[in-house]
Amino acid sequence: MLRILIALTMILMVSASAAYAETARAAISGTTGTSTVNGIAKFKDTEKGLEVDVAVSGVTPGAHGIHIHEKGDCSDGANAAGGHYNPDQVKHGHFPKDGPSGAHPGDLGNIEVDAQGEGSLTAVLPGVTLSGGKLNVGELAIVLHEKLDDFGQPTGNAGGRIGCGIILITQDS
């Protein structure tokens, strides 16, 4: 009996550590044929939540809203991605700051783009994962918007969709 308990404990420990090893990438492309928008979003499950690192270029300088959307489809100018990922129907906000009771998990906030058209953002989304669990975003879309997300209701008034990429699980580090 003791051997069985030890074996089960070891299996659970390995499973728990493997859950935090999952990674994903999304190649962000412009939503029109003439767009210069491109970038990469990297995702990593951690004990604190999903770590998101985004780098973009070819974007108009200024702040741009960036969100995870409910569908993994960038067609039709990213309109096929649907609305913000919001499985619990929580108000719009800034998820890294407001958490799951104050914002929906698709709300990453704004990415600040410099005069050269380049910008980056790092955020941790507590309770969000790539797969498994209640709030998982693997195979959904990440969308870059044309304007600043002012955190207004219901979607932040960030305007049109200028970049989009599908979050694809990579299993590598």
Secondary structure, DSSP 8 states (H G I E B T S, - for coil): -HHHHHHHHHHHHHHHHHHTT-EEEEEEEESSTT---EEEEEEEEETTEEEEEEEEES--SEEEEEEEESSS--TTTTGGG-SB--TT----S-HHHHHHHHS-TTEEEEEEE-TTS-EEEEEEETTEESSSSSEE-TT-EEEEESS-----TTT-S--SEEEEEE-EE----
